[in-house]
Each structure stands twice: as C-alpha cells, then as structure tokens.
Amino acid sequence: MLRRAFLETLLRTGSGVAATSLFPAAAALAQQIVSKDRLIIRSPRPEDLETPAHLLTSWITPNELFYVRSHFYTPSIDPSMWRLRVEGEVDKPLDLSVEDLRSLASITQVVTLECAGNGRAFFDPPVAGVQWEKGAVGTAAWTGVRLVDLLSRAGVRPSARYVWFDGADLGIGRAPDFIRSLPIDKALNRDTLLAYDMNGETLPVSHGFPLRAVVPGWEGAYSVKWLTHIQVSAQDHDGPFVQAAYRYPRRPATPGSAIPPSETVPLRNLPVKSLITTPATNAVVSRGAPVRISGFAWAGEAAIRRVDVSTDNGRTWAAAQLGRDQSRYAWRQFEYLWRPTEGGSYVVLSRATDSRGLTQPIVPEWNPAGYVWNAIDQVRVNVGT
C-alpha cells in the first residue's frame, strides 16, 4: 500500500516530470500486482533475471518486474549491523548507519537503468556472457541522498580523481571483488544518488538493500548494489572490473577478433535506443483494425527527440507520438497507431533519435564483450486475412 500511494502521488504530481500521461498503462501502474516469477531466469545463482519485453508497458517499472543483474551471490545483510564507510582522499572519514542516511535530506529521481550487455544475444559472431535479449532495462523512482552531499561532509581533497564503489557481495572462488570506479566529476554531479528506496518501498534485496548507487545516464554496472564502502582516490582502481571489463574498443573492431584492454576505453554513457513492447513479437492482429505500436526510447544523458516507426520493413517511416511523462535520465514512451489494410506477415521497426542528433544504427558495432547493442528494434506482426 505504501508503494501504491507513492506511485499514485508520483503520477499525479510528478517528480521533476510532467504530471499527465498520454498512456493509460502509466496511470494504471498503481493497480498492477505482479510477481517476480514472471521474469526470465538467465542465471539462478548469481541471480540474473530478464524482464520479458511485452511486460514493460508502464513508464515506471514495478519492482517485481525490474530486471536483476548480479555478478556474485546475493549477500545476507543485517541492517542493524550495516555501515557505510567513506574514506580515502577526504578530510573527515564517515561511518554511517541506515538511520544516519535516512535522517539526511533526500531526493527522488526517475532514472532508467540498463545492463551494458542488454542485447548481447543478438551479436554475430556470438560473444560470451549472460545472453540478455531485450529486457535487461527498467525505470524506477529512486529515493536517497545525493552522493555529493556525503562527499561534501567528508571534505574531498583536491587530489581526488575517482570514487570507488564496493558492495557486500563477495567473489566466487578466486574471483576478485566487484569494485567500480567513478570519475570525480560524475561523483560530484548532483544527480548521482545513493538510493535506499525504490518506487516508494525499501530497496528490495535483489536490487541492493539497504543501499545502492544510482549513476544516471551511465551503463548499469556503475550503480553498485549492497554498497558498504566508498573510497575517494587519486588513482583509478586497478581491478579487472575497471581495467578489463566494461570497456569498449577505441576503433571499430573486426567481428570475432580479440581486443586487448589497452585498445579499449571505459564504457560510460548509454547509446540511443528504442524498444517495441506492444504488440509482442509474432502477435496476430486483424486486418483493418487499429494496432497500437508502443514502447520506450532512451539515450543515457541525452534526451529523446523523436521516434520513427516503419510497418513496411523500413521502406517508409512515420513519426510516433512521444509520451508526456519524462525525466532527464528516464526513457520516453512512444506510440503509433497502425491500421493494416492487407493480410500477411510484417516486420514493424522503431528508430530513435536523440538530442545529439544520433540515430539508432541498422547494425551496431561488434565488440568482444557484447556491450550496448542498440540496433533499430523490430517485431514481427501477423495480420489475419
């Protein structure tokens, strides 16, 4: 009930967003009762769960439908014993409890998070890793404290260049600790959060209880879960999750080739992308009846300027209507009404363009880690005769 009241208020008043929605699904979100067992199990342990694309119908993704990405086993945390340490290149190290954090000024931001490997299953030749298809993405209203407020309390020294995030999850076997390194400029950005609530509820365990980072606009691995330690440093972290993983080739790579880490750069901002969620792929519709084509588009730190839809295999395109619900780092819903006049099987396409003028490609650049797949989206729709 607390979450339902929160979401009703969010949809009614907005949180840095327009209050009125063009789409009935958003207004009806508070009435949805869903179960986590509807997610696709990509890995049971560590827990990696994907949201079926056809369930992503509302601007705010319900907690139970939000994708789950875990590098290691989910830790068991006693909130009464949990502490957050902030130390390193600071004048006054901090040691904070959950109650300490909740006593500070809070903000709520609607932010889309996407796993860097979302779409990995579509690369050719195939690449190793969790074989995400389309649903390792979701949008939530995150509540917590600004990271910059904590860093200001600690007194960041001029020598600081990076902030390292470390969570309570432990590497499996000889696996190294999962530590991510955030450049100081992004750490000091007022939009970077340490979140303890998600959609009006205490942060679920799968999503990082009792505290997670939320780094808006950047790929999801920066938003470290089960956060326990923030180290302010003059150097970048030298661990493999910074120096070898979550990196992208400096130049277009030959498909199937190996790229040494020295020829890569850190993957940060999300690319422009769209996702058709209605109708579902291989849906059967009636000839002459209106078909609502809808979905979402996002572009990391950039804004979505337009989404075009094609119902004839890309020969012609028409502009879709963008939803009024918006927040700087959240996806935009789009809608297009199609009335097929002939029976047959059609490929429906969506193509987003962002405020930088970037448009989704027909084929994304191949990379050995299978990151940031953002090809023009497509679903097949069968029209009855």
C-alpha positions, -999 to 999 in steps of 0.1 A, spaced: 0 0 0 29 24 7 43 19 -28 8 23 -44 3 56 -26 38 67 -36 32 59 -73 -2 75 -73 14 107 -60 43 104 -85 19 100 -114 -4 128 -101 22 154 -92 54 143 -110 89 143 -96 107 166 -120 83 152 -147 51 161 -164 21 150 -143 -3 139 -171 3 107 -191 -8 101 -226 -7 64 -219 -33 45 -198 -7 19 -187 12 45 -167 -19 58 -149 -29 22 -141 5 13 -127 -6 15 -91 -32 -12 -97 -7 -37 -111 0 -67 -89 28 -87 -104 52 -115 -94 89 -118 -98 85 -153 -111 74 -138 -144 110 -128 -152 133 -149 -175 160 -167 -155 193 -161 -172 212 -174 -142 197 -186 -109 229 -181 -89 243 -154 -93 208 -141 -98 203 -127 -133 167 -121 -143 154 -105 -175 120 -88 -180 100 -101 -210 97 -71 -233 59 -74 -235 57 -68 -197 74 -34 -200 42 -14 -205 44 14 -179 67 44 -176 77 32 -141 87 -4 -139 72 -22 -109 98 -36 -85 88 -72 -92 93 -67 -129 126 -49 -128 155 -69 -143 181 -82 -118 218 -82 -125 242 -98 -101 279 -106 -105 281 -128 -74 258 -144 -49 233 -121 -32 247 -112 3 228 -115 35 228 -82 53 217 -74 89 205 -37 86 212 -31 123 249 -40 117 253 -25 83 276 6 79 287 27 50 323 39 52 335 69 32 373 74 34 404 79 13 412 113 -1 389 131 24 395 153 55 368 137 76 361 100 70 325 89 76 309 59 92 271 59 87 242 37 96 209 33 77 193 56 102 221 82 96 214 82 59 176 84 63 180 114 85 197 134 58 179 155 31 165 131 4 156 134 -32 136 112 -56 147 108 -92 132 87 -120 161 70 -137 164 43 -164 190 16 -157 202 -7 -184 228 -35 -182 257 -29 -206 251 -64 -220 215 -59 -228 211 -73 -264 243 -94 -262 224 -125 -276 220 -107 -309 257 -102 -318 271 -122 -346 295 -139 -341 283 -147 -306 301 -135 -276 304 -149 -241 285 -136 -211 249 -136 -199 228 -139 -230 204 -110 -225 180 -102 -252 159 -71 -248 147 -69 -212 177 -60 -191 164 -25 -187 139 -7 -164 129 26 -150 123 33 -113 118 63 -89 148 61 -67 149 78 -33 180 85 -14 208 111 -7 230 129 -32 265 114 -32 279 149 -34 263 158 -1 282 129 16 314 138 -1 310 174 10 306 163 46 337 142 43 357 171 27 370 158 -6 407 168 -11 419 185 -44 439 153 -51 407 133 -56 402 120 -91 380 89 -87 354 74 -63 354 36 -59 322 18 -50 324 -16 -32 294 -37 -21 289 -65 3 288 -93 -24 319 -114 -25 337 -130 -54 330 -167 -61 361 -189 -56 391 -169 -66 371 -142 -83 382 -106 -74 360 -82 -55 334 -63 -77 346 -27 -74 337 1 -99 354 34 -103 335 66 -109 353 97 -122 351 125 -96 331 149 -119 303 123 -122 305 116 -85 301 153 -77 272 156 -101 241 165 -81 221 138 -99 242 109 -87 224 91 -58 228 67 -30 194 51 -30 176 33 -2 141 33 -16 128 21 -50 93 31 -62 82 41 -27 94 9 -10 125 -1 9 151 -12 -17 145 -49 -24 173 -73 -16 178 -82 -52 182 -45 -61 208 -37 -34 193 -35 0 200 -15 21 219 10 -2 229 11 -38 245 37 -61 223 51 -89 245 67 -116 221 82 -140 227 80 -178 256 56 -175 256 18 -180 242 -1 -151 273 -16 -136 283 18 -121 251 16 -100 267 -8 -75 244 -27 -52 247 -36 -14 270 -6 -11 293 -7 20 324 12 11 332 44 -8 369 51 -13 379 85 -27 411 81 -46 438 100 -66 440 70 -89 417 48 -109 411 14 -94 434 -13 -108 410 -42 -105 397 -62 -135 362 -48 -133 377 -14 -142 408 -22 -162 395 -52 -183 357 -53 -181 331 -28 -191 353 -13 -217 347 -7 -254 371 -7 -284 386 26 -294 380 18 -331 355 -4 -349 366 -40 -344 366 -69 -368 338 -93 -357 353 -122 -339 386 -105 -331 403 -102 -297 408 -67 -284 435 -61 -257 424 -38 -228 449 -12 -239 429 -7 -271 397 0 -252 381 28 -232 357 27 -202 321 23 -213 301 50 -197 271 68 -213 243 47 -228 236 50 -266 204 60 -282 180 30 -283 143 21 -286 123 -10 -277 89 -21 -290 69 -36 -262 34 -37 -279 25 -57 -299 46 -87 -288 66 -104 -314 46 -128 -336 14 -112 -324 -17 -119 -346 -39 -89 -354 -69 -83 -375 -68 -66 -409 -84 -32 -409 -84 -30 -371 -63 -3 -353 -30 -17 -339 -13 3 -312 25 1 -316 42 14 -285 74 11 -265 102 32 -250 133 51 -261 162 63 -241 197 78 -247 216 79 -214 225 115 -206 209 128 -238 172 134 -245 150 116 -270 140 140 -298 119 116 -319 110 80 -326 100 69 -361 81 37 -369 80 16 -400 54 -10 -408 68 -20 -442 102 -34 -435 118 0 -434 108 13 -468 89 42 -452 89 58 -418 64 79 -398 69 98 -366 55 83 -334 39 104 -306 61 108 -275 46 104 -241 44 134 -217 60 115 -188 96 125 -188 126 129 -165 162 138 -176 176 103 -173 144 83 -180 131 67 -211 102 82 -231 72 62 -241 62 63 -278 30 54 -296 20 49 -332 -14 38 -345 -13 14 -374 -43 1 -394 -31 -27 -417 -52 -29 -449 -38 -62 -462 -32 -95 -446 2 -111 -443 33 -110 -421 50 -77 -414 82 -65 -397 75 -34 -375 105 -13 -368 113 15 -343 142 40 -347 150 66 -321 170 99 -325 185 118 -295 193 154 -288 229 149 -300 215 140 -335 225 104 -331 201 77 -345 200 40 -340 221 21 -365 209 -8 -386 237 -29 -372 257 -19 -341 295 -22 -340 306 -56 -329 326 -58 -297 341 -88 -279 321 -82 -247 288 -78 -264 280 -44 -250 255 -17 -259 235 -34 -286 213 -6 -300 201 -17 -334 168 -5 -348 143 -26 -329 119 -50 -347 90 -73 -341 71 -95 -365 33 -90 -366 10 -113 -385 -22 -97 -400 -51 -121 -405 -69 -120 -438 
